[in-house]
Amino acid sequence: MITEYDRQILMILSDVGENGISVQALAKHVHNMNCTLFFTPDVAEVHRYVQQYLLRNSRQPHPLVETTGQRGHYRLNTKESDDARQLMLEFHDEKPQKEEEKPKPDLSLDMFA
């Protein structure tokens, strides 16, 4: 079962691409995405959850997440994992497309006509 934190982690990882992101920065993003006026999650708990999620998913036979080679930095494993490639497509499709704003016609009356 995928939790909201899991979905947010995967969305952030898909946004950062091949460069990856540090566990600390990822945890901050997830924490900020869940802060509201009435609820603020514990920073340490969110960091622990993100760290465990990354470790758990990077140690599978076809890992969804992989290290970038830099200590503590992770990215989606799009080379070996079909699931990661599918997630990249899904999250890319979820992003709202920017629509060009059409200029509104000037309907005001000309005073000097």
BAPANU-262823 format. One record per residue (C-alpha): x, y, z; residue in three letters. Coordinates in steps of 0.02 Angstrom, whole numbers, padded with zeros to 5 digits, always signed. Example, Ala and Ser with C-alpha at 12.3 -4.5 7.8 and 13.67 -1.06 7.14 Angstrom:
<pts>
+00615-00225+00390ALA +00684-00053+00357SER 
</pts>
This chain:
<pts>
+00000+00000+00000MET +00071+00168-00050ILE +00056+00308+00077THR +00047+00494+00046GLU +00229+00512+00102TYR +00280+00377-00023ASP +00189+00466-00164ARG +00270+00632-00117GLN +00444+00554-00108ILE +00423+00476-00280LEU +00355+00638-00353MET +00504+00737-00287ILE +00627+00606-00350LEU +00547+00613-00522SER +00561+00803-00521ASP +00747+00805-00478VAL +00791+00682-00615GLY +00963+00605-00641GLU +01055+00721-00521ASN +00962+00652-00371GLY +00933+00735-00204ILE +01002+00716-00029SER +00901+00628+00105VAL +00899+00787+00209GLN +00833+00896+00067ALA +00705+00765+00020LEU +00644+00753+00200ALA +00627+00943+00208LYS +00523+00944+00050HIS +00408+00806+00115VAL +00393+00895+00283HIS +00347+01060+00200ASN +00219+00976+00087MET +00129+00912+00243ASN +00131+01068+00351CYS -00037+01151+00373THR -00109+01285+00485LEU -00175+01152+00604PHE -00043+01015+00591PHE +00145+01013+00581THR +00228+00842+00571PRO +00383+00808+00673ASP +00538+00843+00568VAL +00636+00698+00644ALA +00496+00573+00610GLU +00480+00630+00429VAL +00670+00617+00406HIS +00671+00441+00480ARG +00527+00388+00368TYR +00611+00457+00211VAL +00776+00375+00256GLN +00695+00206+00288GLN +00593+00217+00129TYR +00749+00253+00024LEU +00849+00113+00104LEU +00707-00012+00088ARG +00678+00028-00096ASN +00861+00035-00144SER +00898-00142-00080ARG +00772-00238-00186GLN +00823-00351-00333PRO +00766-00220-00460HIS +00772-00065-00351PRO +00651+00078-00378LEU +00776+00199-00300VAL +00966+00201-00318GLU +01110+00300-00248THR +01192+00428-00360THR +01367+00381-00306GLY +01373+00530-00190GLN +01346+00484-00007ARG +01166+00510+00048GLY +01099+00559-00124HIS +00964+00458-00211TYR +00869+00458-00376ARG +00742+00349-00466LEU +00821+00198-00549ASN +00756+00222-00726THR +00886+00107-00804LYS +00839-00056-00716GLU +00665-00027-00648SER +00512-00028-00761ASP +00411+00039-00614ASP +00525+00192-00600ALA +00507+00229-00786ARG +00318+00214-00771GLN +00318+00332-00621LEU +00417+00461-00719MET +00282+00456-00854LEU +00138+00462-00730GLU +00208+00609-00631PHE +00252+00699-00792HIS +00072+00681-00851ASP +00003+00742-00684GLU +00091+00909-00694LYS -00027+01045-00754PRO +00012+01109-00927GLN +00037+01296-00937LYS -00093+01371-01048GLU -00059+01527-01147GLU -00165+01669-01084GLU -00257+01755-01224LYS -00262+01943-01211PRO -00434+02004-01166LYS -00512+02122-01292PRO -00527+02303-01238ASP -00712+02334-01219LEU -00699+02507-01144SER -00776+02656-01232LEU -00663+02785-01311ASP -00695+02957-01235MET -00630+03055-01384PHE -00719+02965-01526ALA 
</pts>
